Amino acid sequence: MARSRKPVNPAAENALDQMKLEVASELGIADHVRSQGWNTMTSADCGRVGGHMVRKMIEQYESTLK
């Protein structure tokens, strides 16, 4: 089965984009993203951003369990 790039909840797309920019800012690459876009980023940088996003989402979920 092919993966879809659409979020499960379409209303969450803006929140995910905002989170992506927050994480890029934390990693110090937000200026590069804003000036040149995500297409010019290396796969390592994109992977770093995605990894940090997942980490943050897990932390947020775990904090709701307590």
C-alpha distances in whole Angstrom, upper triangle without the diagonal:
4,7,9,13,14,16,16,19,20,24,23,22,26,26,24,25,29,28,26,30,31,30,30,34,34,33,36,33,33,36,34,31,34,35,33,29,26,26,29,28,27,24,26,27,24,23,26,25,22,23,26,24,22,26,28,25,25,29,29,27,30,33,32,32,35
4,6,10,12,14,14,18,18,22,21,20,23,24,21,22,26,25,23,27,29,27,28,31,32,31,33,30,30,33,31,28,30,32,29,26,23,22,25,24,24,21,23,24,21,20,23,23,20,21,24,22,21,25,26,24,25,28,28,27,29,32,32,32,35
4,7,9,11,11,15,16,19,18,16,20,21,18,19,22,21,20,23,25,24,24,28,28,27,30,27,27,30,28,25,27,29,27,23,20,20,23,22,22,18,21,21,18,17,20,20,16,18,21,19,18,21,22,20,21,25,25,24,26,29,28,29,32
4,5,8,9,12,12,16,15,13,17,18,15,17,20,20,18,21,24,23,23,27,28,27,29,26,26,28,27,23,25,27,25,22,19,19,22,21,22,19,22,22,18,18,21,19,16,19,21,18,18,21,22,20,21,25,24,23,26,28,28,29,32
4,6,9,12,11,14,13,11,14,15,12,13,17,17,15,18,20,20,20,23,24,24,26,23,22,25,23,20,21,24,22,18,15,15,19,18,19,17,19,19,15,16,18,16,14,17,19,16,16,20,20,18,20,23,23,22,25,27,27,28,31
4,6,8,7,11,10,8,12,13,11,12,16,16,15,18,20,20,21,24,25,25,27,24,23,26,25,21,22,25,23,19,17,18,21,21,22,20,22,21,18,18,21,18,16,18,20,17,17,20,20,18,20,23,22,21,25,26,25,27,30
4,5,6,8,7,6,10,11,9,11,14,14,14,17,19,18,20,22,23,24,26,24,22,25,25,21,22,25,24,20,18,19,23,22,23,21,22,21,18,18,20,17,14,17,18,14,14,18,17,14,17,20,18,18,21,23,22,23,27
4,6,9,8,9,13,13,12,14,17,16,17,20,21,21,23,25,26,27,29,27,26,29,28,25,26,29,28,24,22,23,26,25,26,24,25,24,21,20,22,20,17,19,20,16,15,19,18,15,17,20,18,17,20,22,20,22,25
4,5,5,7,11,11,11,13,15,15,16,19,20,21,23,25,25,27,29,27,25,28,28,25,25,28,28,24,22,24,27,26,27,25,27,25,22,22,23,21,18,20,20,17,16,20,18,15,17,20,17,17,20,21,20,22,25
4,5,6,9,10,10,12,14,15,16,18,20,21,22,24,25,26,28,26,24,27,27,23,23,26,26,22,20,22,25,25,27,25,27,25,21,22,24,21,18,21,21,18,18,21,20,17,20,22,20,19,23,24,22,25,28
4,6,7,8,10,11,13,14,15,17,18,20,21,23,24,26,27,26,23,26,27,23,23,26,26,22,21,23,27,26,28,26,28,26,23,24,24,21,19,22,21,18,18,21,19,16,20,21,18,18,22,22,21,24,26
4,6,5,6,9,10,10,12,14,15,16,18,20,21,22,24,23,21,24,24,21,21,24,24,21,19,22,24,23,25,24,25,23,19,20,21,17,16,18,18,14,15,17,15,13,16,18,15,15,19,20,18,21,24
4,5,5,6,9,10,10,13,14,15,17,18,20,21,23,21,18,21,21,18,18,21,21,17,16,18,21,20,22,21,22,20,17,18,19,16,14,17,17,14,15,18,16,14,18,19,17,18,22,22,21,24,27
4,5,5,6,9,10,11,12,14,15,17,19,20,21,19,17,19,20,16,16,19,20,16,16,18,21,20,23,22,23,21,18,20,20,16,16,19,17,14,16,19,16,15,19,20,18,19,22,22,22,25,27
4,5,5,6,9,10,10,12,14,15,16,18,20,19,16,19,20,17,17,21,21,18,17,20,22,21,23,22,23,20,17,19,18,15,14,17,15,12,14,16,13,12,16,16,14,15,19,19,18,21,24
4,5,5,6,9,10,10,12,14,15,16,18,17,15,18,19,15,16,19,19,16,14,17,19,18,20,19,19,17,14,15,15,12,11,13,12,9,11,13,11,10,14,15,14,15,18,19,19,21,24
4,5,5,6,9,10,11,12,14,15,16,15,12,15,16,12,12,16,16,13,11,14,17,15,18,17,18,16,13,15,15,11,11,14,13,10,13,16,14,13,17,18,17,18,22,22,22,25,27
4,5,5,6,9,10,11,12,14,15,14,11,14,16,13,12,16,17,14,13,17,19,17,20,19,20,17,15,17,16,12,13,15,13,11,14,16,13,13,17,17,16,18,21,20,21,24,26
4,5,5,6,9,10,11,12,14,14,12,15,16,13,14,18,18,15,14,18,19,17,19,18,18,15,13,14,13,10,10,12,10,7,10,12,9,10,13,14,12,15,18,17,18,21,23
4,5,5,6,9,10,11,12,11,9,13,13,10,12,15,15,12,10,14,15,13,15,15,15,12,10,11,11,7,8,10,9,7,10,12,11,11,15,16,15,17,20,20,21,24,26
4,5,5,6,9,10,10,9,6,10,11,8,9,12,13,11,10,14,15,13,15,16,16,12,11,14,12,9,11,13,11,10,14,15,13,14,18,18,17,20,22,22,24,26,28
4,5,5,6,9,10,10,8,11,13,11,12,15,17,15,14,18,18,16,18,18,17,14,13,15,13,9,12,13,10,9,13,13,11,13,16,15,15,18,20,20,21,24,25
4,5,5,6,9,9,8,12,13,11,13,16,17,15,13,17,17,14,15,15,14,11,10,11,9,6,9,10,7,7,10,11,9,12,14,14,14,17,19,19,21,23,25
4,5,5,6,5,5,9,9,8,10,13,13,12,10,14,14,11,13,13,12,9,9,11,9,6,10,11,9,10,13,14,13,15,18,18,18,21,23,23,25,27,28
4,5,5,6,5,8,10,9,10,13,14,14,13,17,16,14,16,17,16,12,13,15,12,10,13,14,11,12,16,16,14,17,19,19,19,22,24,23,25,28,29
4,5,8,8,11,13,12,14,17,18,17,16,19,19,16,17,17,15,12,13,14,11,9,13,13,10,11,14,13,12,15,17,16,17,20,21,21,23,26,26
4,6,8,10,11,11,14,16,16,15,14,17,16,13,14,14,12,9,11,12,8,8,11,12,9,11,14,14,13,17,18,18,19,22,23,23,26,28,28
4,6,8,9,10,12,13,14,14,14,17,15,13,14,16,14,10,13,14,11,11,14,15,13,15,18,17,17,20,22,21,22,25,26,26,29,31,32
4,6,5,6,9,10,11,11,10,13,12,9,11,13,12,8,10,13,11,9,13,15,13,14,18,18,18,20,23,22,23,26,27,28,30,32,33
4,5,5,6,9,10,9,10,13,12,11,13,15,15,11,11,14,13,10,14,16,14,14,18,18,17,19,22,22,22,25,27,27,29,31,33
4,5,5,6,8,9,11,14,12,12,14,17,17,13,14,17,16,14,17,19,18,18,22,22,21,23,26,26,26,29,31,31,32,35,36
4,6,5,6,7,9,11,9,8,11,14,14,11,12,16,15,13,16,19,18,18,22,23,22,24,27,27,27,30,32,32,34,36,38
4,6,5,5,6,9,8,7,11,13,14,10,10,14,14,11,14,17,16,16,19,21,20,22,24,25,25,27,30,30,31,34,36
4,6,6,8,11,11,11,15,17,18,14,14,17,17,14,17,20,19,18,22,23,22,23,26,27,26,29,31,31,32,35,37
4,6,9,11,10,11,15,17,19,15,16,19,19,17,20,22,22,21,25,26,25,27,30,30,30,32,35,35,36,39,40
4,7,8,6,8,12,15,16,14,14,17,18,16,18,21,21,21,24,26,25,26,29,30,30,32,35,35,37,39,41
4,6,6,7,11,13,15,12,11,15,16,14,16,19,19,18,21,23,23,24,27,28,27,29,32,33,34,36,38
4,5,5,9,10,12,10,8,12,13,11,12,16,16,15,18,20,20,21,24,25,25,27,29,30,31,34,36
4,6,8,10,13,11,10,13,15,14,15,18,19,18,21,23,23,24,27,28,28,30,32,33,34,37,39
4,7,9,12,10,10,13,15,14,16,18,19,19,22,24,24,25,28,29,30,31,34,35,36,38,40
4,6,8,6,7,10,11,11,13,15,16,16,19,20,21,22,25,26,27,29,31,32,33,35,37
4,5,5,6,9,10,11,12,14,16,17,19,20,21,23,25,26,27,29,31,32,34,35,37
4,5,5,6,8,10,10,12,14,15,16,18,20,21,22,24,26,27,28,30,32,33,35
4,5,5,6,9,10,10,12,14,15,16,18,20,21,23,24,26,27,29,31,32,34
4,5,5,6,9,10,11,12,14,15,17,18,20,21,23,24,26,27,29,31,32
4,5,5,6,9,10,11,12,14,15,17,18,20,21,23,24,26,27,29,31
4,5,5,6,9,10,11,12,14,15,16,18,20,21,22,24,26,27,29
4,5,5,6,9,10,11,12,14,15,17,18,20,21,23,25,26,28
4,5,5,6,9,10,11,12,14,15,16,18,20,21,23,25,26
4,5,5,6,9,10,11,12,14,15,17,18,20,22,23,25
4,5,5,6,9,10,11,12,14,15,17,18,20,22,23
4,5,5,6,9,10,10,12,14,15,16,19,20,22
4,5,5,6,9,10,11,12,14,15,17,19,21
4,5,5,6,9,10,11,12,14,16,17,19
4,6,5,6,9,10,11,12,15,16,17
4,5,5,6,9,10,11,13,15,16
4,5,5,6,9,10,11,13,15
4,5,5,6,9,10,11,13
4,5,5,6,9,10,11
4,6,5,7,9,11
4,5,5,7,9
4,5,5,7
4,5,6
4,6
4
